């Protein structure tokens, strides 16, 4: 097999073992921005395209706070709730707009606690990753052509799911606006 296939195999092995940090294992102490960035970058490493990329920066966090997507930190210190919400934001922003993520999180948090919302998110993320890794593992023995076919299939599925998510959120938003009138 090629070096690329070996790297793909290594990625699936690492990703199959990945599970987001459970709510009760998130840091209980408040963290400053630099500590948040270090913590989050470590947690999100399996989702980065390469070692040179980063899914979160201090500017992003500041913008999420400014836009009301993330609550203001207390005296420049971030809590467990912030870390959970940042995890959700960073992973969903790959497929949804920030306003859609904001609406979705506010909807979910209106009916359940931060801990329950986050734990459900983590369970769904873990199941989805394991499913994808299984499909990649099944394609590896067939070679690079099979992996290319799988890449296009996964891309098409991701686009279809993003489209469905956006439609659902758009219709829910329109209905809520109409009900407020």
N, C-alpha and C positions, 0 to 999 in steps of 0.2 A: 504494500500500500504506500501511497505518497505521504509526504510530510504534512500536507493539508489534511488528509484523512486522519493521520495520527493526532493532529491538533484538535480536530473535530471530536474524535473519540475521547481525548483527554477532557475536553469541555463537557461532553455528556456525562462522564464519570463524576466530575466535580459538581455539575448542576443537578444530577440525580440525588446527590447527597445534601444539596442545599435546602434548608428550611428557614423561612424568615424567623427572626427572634420572636418568641411568644411574648404576649403582653406582660406577663408576670416576670419575664426575664429582661425586659427593657430597663435601662438604668433608672433607679428611683431618685437619684440625685439630680439636681439641676445642672445643665451643662452650658458653658459659654460657646459662642459661635465656632471657634476653632476646634473645640472638642466635638461639637455636633458634626462638623464637616468630616473630621477623622472617623467618627463612629459611623456616620451614614455612608461614607465612601467604602468602608470595609464591608458593611452590610449589603451594599448594592453592587459590589465588584462583579458577581456572576452575570449581571445584566449589561455591563459595559461592552461596547463593541471591541475595544482594544484597551491595552494597559494605559494608553495615552489619553483616553477619553474619561470624562467624569459626568455623572448624571446630576450632580448638584454642586452649586457654588454659593458663596455668601450672598452674592447679588441676587441669585434666584430666591433664596430664602427671604431676603429683605423685600423683594417684589411680592412674594406670596403673602407676607404680612401686610404690606402696603395695600394690596388688592383685597384683603379681608379673607383670603383663602385659608390662611394660617393665623391663629390667634397671636396677639402681641406677646412677646416674651415678658416675663416678670423680671424687671431690673437686668435686662439683657441676658437672662438665663432661660434656657429651654427645658421643658419638662418631658416626661414620658409621653404625654399626649401629643406634644409637638413632634417627637421622634416617630410615633406611630403614623401621624398624619403626613409627615414628610415622606415616609416610606410609601404610603399609598399614592401620594402626589407624584413622586418620582417614577414609580412604575406605571401609573396610568397615563402620565403625560406623553408617553411614547405613542399612545393611540387616541387620546381624547384631548380636547382643548382644556385650558385651565378653567374657563368659566363652566364647562360641562363637569369637570371634576369637582369644582366648588359646589355646584348644585347637587350633584350626586352625594357628596359627603354630607352636606347639610340635610338632605333628605334622610339618609341612613342614620345620622346622629340624632334626628328628631324622634326616632322610634327605638333606638337602642344605645347602649353606652359606648363610649370610645373603645373600651376593652372588647366588647362583643363584636363591634363592627370590624375592628382590627383583626381579631382572631378569625372571623369568617373570611376576611380578605386573605389572610395568610393561608388558610386551608385551601381556598380556591386557587391561589397562586401555586401552591405546592402541587396540587393535583394536575394543574395545567402543565407545569414544568415536567412532571414525571411522564405525562402522556407524550409530550413532544420528544423528550429524551428517548423514550421507548421507540418511537417512530424513527428517530435518527439512528439508533442502534440497529434497527432492523434493515435500514438502507445501507449502512456501512459495508457489509459483506458484498453487496452488489456493485460497489465501486462509485467512482466520482459521478458518472452519468445518473445513477440512481439518486445520489445526494443532490444533484442539480434539479432533478425532477421534484424531489421532496421540498427543496427550497422554494420552488415556484408554487407548489401546492400549499405550503404553509403561508406564503405571502398572499395568495388568493383567499385562503381561509381568514387570515388576519384582516384583510380588507373587507370581506363580507361581514365579519363580526364587528369591526369598527363602524361600518355603515349601519348595521342594525342597532348598535349602541347609540349612535348619534340620532337615529330616527326616534328611538324610544325616548331619549332625553329631550329631544325637540318637541315631541308631542306632549310629554308630561309638562314641560315648561309652558307651552302654549295653553294647555288646559288650565294650569294654575293662574296664568295671567288673565284668562277669560273669567275664571271664578272670582278673582279679586275685583272685577269690574262690577 
